[in-house]
Amino acid sequence: MPVLQQLLARLATQEACLVQVASTQGSAPRDAGAWMAVFAQDQLGTIGGGHLEWQAANKARNLLASGGAPQSERFALGPRLGQCCGGVVHLRFQRIGQADREPLAQQLAPECSPVAVFGAGHVGAALVQVLSNLPMRITWVDSREALFPDALPANVQTEYSDPIERAVADLAPRSSVFILTHDHQQDLQITQACLQRQRNSGDLDLIGLIGSATKRASFAHRLAERGFADAEFARITCPIGLPGIRGKAPEVIAIAVAAQLLQHLQRTQHA
């Protein structure tokens, strides 16, 4: 269960102190918005670990026990604190309980990037498992409905589509798309649908196609015969996965692809 959902569930019967990074200066272990919830005996989430988190947790438990008002405090991450980051972290402390669950669900929800995974085979399942632990909103598509597991994380939605490429039209704008079905013809049809959507509206993000350089060349040739220019096919990333990560096990491919996606999102968000 995602940490935010754990927090909301526990707040139904327990109070906690929310510790949130309000701002930072220089080098810091977590960015503004990072949080942890400190209960009487344990905590959820993290603001970066180390002595900073230990001191913050102690302060939070004191505030929780005393029933104090919200507070803010500045922490310098130098030798005195036992951390060598060298920056400054401003933390906000606030008691929270059952009445705060609804606003916290909105306040603490991470901004999620939409991702579509076409294919529910071994690689698709491994990729969805990795991505579901990240701030992603995942649409998982296949033409074989029976392959989807019964239990899924809250940020994963399955979609049965036959023909499978029909689902491309309904994807959320700015979706990143990964095409890794069991069938090369399905992969080709999905790739063509993505290129057509890019031609019409240009609102998809990273489009990744599993396969070798040979598969890339074959698809480029076949799509050229269907009227797509080389410049259009150049938008397709194939092979997929961060270069330098070797291995063909589904879990290895999934980690390499997730790393590539994170790198792409960070680059485009800061462009």
C-alpha positions in Angstrom: 0.0 0.0 0.0 1.4 3.5 -0.9 2.7 5.4 2.1 0.1 8.1 1.7 -2.7 5.6 1.8 -1.1 4.0 4.9 -1.1 7.4 6.6 -4.7 8.2 5.7 -5.8 4.8 7.0 -4.0 5.2 10.3 -5.2 8.7 10.9 -8.7 7.2 11.3 -7.7 6.0 14.7 -4.4 7.8 15.6 -2.9 11.3 15.7 0.5 12.1 14.2 2.7 15.0 13.6 3.3 15.8 9.9 6.9 17.0 9.2 7.3 18.5 5.8 10.2 20.1 4.0 9.0 23.7 3.4 12.1 24.9 1.6 15.8 24.2 1.1 19.0 26.1 0.4 22.1 24.5 -1.1 22.5 20.7 -0.9 19.8 18.9 1.0 18.7 15.2 1.2 15.2 15.8 0.0 13.4 18.6 -2.0 10.6 20.9 -0.8 7.4 18.9 -0.3 9.0 15.7 1.1 7.3 14.6 4.3 7.1 12.1 7.1 4.4 11.4 9.6 5.6 10.8 13.1 3.4 8.7 15.4 4.0 7.9 19.1 6.0 4.8 18.4 6.9 4.9 14.7 6.8 6.9 11.5 5.9 6.8 7.8 7.7 8.5 5.0 11.1 10.2 5.1 12.6 13.6 4.9 16.1 12.2 4.1 17.2 10.1 7.0 20.3 10.7 9.1 20.5 13.0 12.1 18.2 15.5 10.6 15.4 13.0 10.5 16.2 11.8 14.0 16.1 15.3 15.5 12.9 16.2 13.5 11.2 13.0 14.7 12.1 13.8 18.4 10.7 17.3 18.0 7.6 16.0 16.3 6.9 13.5 19.1 7.3 16.3 21.7 4.8 18.5 19.8 2.5 15.5 19.5 2.6 14.8 23.2 2.2 18.5 24.3 -0.6 19.3 21.8 1.4 22.3 20.6 0.5 24.6 17.7 2.2 24.2 14.2 5.8 25.3 14.2 8.7 25.8 11.7 12.4 25.4 12.3 15.6 25.9 10.3 18.2 23.1 10.3 21.7 23.7 9.0 23.2 20.5 7.6 26.7 20.9 8.8 29.1 19.2 11.3 27.0 20.3 14.3 24.1 18.2 13.0 26.3 15.3 12.0 25.6 15.7 8.3 27.9 17.0 5.6 25.4 18.1 3.0 26.2 21.7 3.8 22.8 23.1 2.9 19.9 24.3 5.0 16.4 22.7 5.4 13.3 24.5 6.7 10.8 22.1 8.2 7.2 22.6 9.1 5.6 20.6 12.0 1.9 20.2 12.3 -0.3 17.8 14.4 -2.8 15.9 12.2 -5.7 13.6 12.9 -8.9 12.1 11.4 -10.3 15.5 10.4 -7.3 16.2 8.3 -7.5 13.1 6.1 -9.4 14.7 3.2 -7.2 17.8 2.8 -4.0 15.7 3.3 -5.1 13.4 0.5 -5.0 16.4 -1.8 -2.0 18.2 -0.3 0.4 15.2 -0.1 -0.6 13.5 -3.4 2.4 13.4 -5.7 2.1 14.9 -9.1 1.8 11.8 -11.3 3.0 11.3 -14.8 0.7 9.3 -17.1 2.3 6.1 -18.5 0.8 3.5 -20.8 2.2 0.0 -20.9 1.0 -2.2 -23.9 1.6 -5.8 -23.1 0.8 -7.9 -20.0 3.5 -10.5 -20.5 6.5 -11.0 -18.4 8.3 -7.8 -19.3 5.1 -5.7 -19.1 4.2 -7.1 -15.7 7.7 -6.4 -14.4 7.6 -2.9 -15.8 4.2 -2.1 -14.2 5.5 -3.5 -10.9 8.5 -1.1 -10.9 6.6 1.9 -12.2 3.8 1.4 -9.7 6.2 2.4 -6.9 6.9 5.7 -8.5 4.7 8.8 -9.0 3.1 7.4 -12.2 -0.5 7.0 -13.3 -0.4 3.8 -15.3 -2.7 2.4 -17.9 -1.9 -1.2 -18.6 -3.3 -2.5 -21.9 -3.6 -5.9 -23.5 -5.9 -7.9 -25.8 -5.7 -10.9 -23.4 -7.8 -9.8 -20.4 -7.1 -13.0 -18.5 -3.4 -12.0 -18.0 -4.1 -9.1 -15.7 -3.7 -10.0 -12.0 -6.6 -9.5 -9.7 -4.8 -7.3 -7.2 -3.3 -4.1 -8.5 -1.8 -1.0 -6.9 -4.1 2.0 -6.7 -2.2 3.9 -9.5 -2.6 1.1 -12.0 -5.7 0.7 -14.3 -6.0 -2.2 -16.7 -7.7 -1.9 -20.1 -8.8 -4.8 -22.3 -8.6 -3.7 -25.9 -9.1 -5.7 -29.1 -7.7 -4.6 -31.4 -5.1 -3.4 -29.0 -4.1 -0.3 -30.9 -7.5 1.2 -30.4 -6.6 2.1 -26.8 -4.0 4.7 -28.1 -6.7 7.2 -29.0 -8.0 7.3 -25.3 -4.6 7.8 -23.6 -4.2 10.8 -21.4 -2.4 13.8 -23.0 1.4 13.8 -22.3 1.4 10.0 -21.8 4.6 8.1 -22.1 4.0 4.9 -24.0 5.8 1.6 -23.9 5.1 -1.0 -26.5 6.1 -4.6 -25.5 3.4 -7.1 -26.5 3.8 -10.8 -27.3 3.2 -10.1 -31.0 5.3 -8.1 -33.5 2.3 -7.3 -35.6 0.5 -5.8 -32.5 3.6 -3.8 -31.7 3.6 -2.5 -35.3 -0.1 -1.5 -35.1 0.4 0.3 -31.8 3.4 2.1 -33.1 1.5 3.2 -36.1 -1.4 4.4 -33.9 1.1 6.4 -31.8 2.6 8.0 -34.9 -0.8 8.9 -36.2 -1.8 10.5 -32.9 1.5 12.4 -32.9 0.8 13.6 -36.5 -2.8 14.7 -35.5 -2.2 16.2 -32.1 1.4 15.8 -31.0 0.4 15.2 -27.4 2.3 12.0 -26.5 5.6 12.1 -24.7 8.3 9.3 -24.8 7.3 6.4 -27.1 9.3 3.3 -26.4 9.3 0.1 -28.5 10.9 -3.1 -27.2 13.3 -4.8 -29.6 16.6 -4.8 -31.4 18.2 -2.5 -33.9 17.0 -5.0 -36.5 13.4 -4.7 -35.4 13.7 -0.9 -35.5 14.9 -1.0 -39.1 12.2 -3.4 -40.1 9.4 -1.2 -38.5 10.9 2.0 -40.0 10.7 0.4 -43.4 7.2 -1.0 -43.0 5.9 2.3 -41.6 7.5 4.2 -44.4 5.5 2.0 -46.8 2.4 3.2 -44.9 3.2 6.9 -45.4 5.2 7.8 -42.3 8.4 9.9 -42.8 11.7 9.0 -41.3 11.5 12.1 -39.1 8.2 10.8 -37.7 9.6 7.4 -36.9 12.7 9.1 -35.3 10.3 9.9 -32.4 10.2 6.2 -31.5 12.8 5.0 -28.9 14.0 1.5 -29.9 15.6 -0.4 -28.3 14.3 0.8 -24.9 16.2 0.9 -21.6 19.0 3.1 -20.3 22.2 2.3 -22.2 24.8 0.4 -20.3 22.3 -1.7 -18.3 22.7 -5.2 -19.8 20.5 -8.3 -19.3 17.4 -9.8 -20.8 15.6 -10.8 -17.7 12.2 -9.0 -17.4 13.2 -7.4 -14.1 16.5 -6.0 -15.6 14.6 -4.7 -18.6 12.0 -3.1 -16.4 14.6 -1.3 -14.2 16.5 -0.1 -17.3 13.2 1.3 -18.9 12.1 2.9 -15.6 15.5 4.6 -15.3 15.3 5.8 -18.9 11.8 7.2 -18.2 12.8 9.0 -15.0 15.8 10.5 -16.9 13.6 11.7 -19.7 11.0 13.2 -17.4 13.6 15.0 -15.3 15.2 16.4 -18.5 11.9 17.6 -20.0 10.6 19.1 -16.7 13.7 21.2 -16.3 14.1 22.2 -19.9 
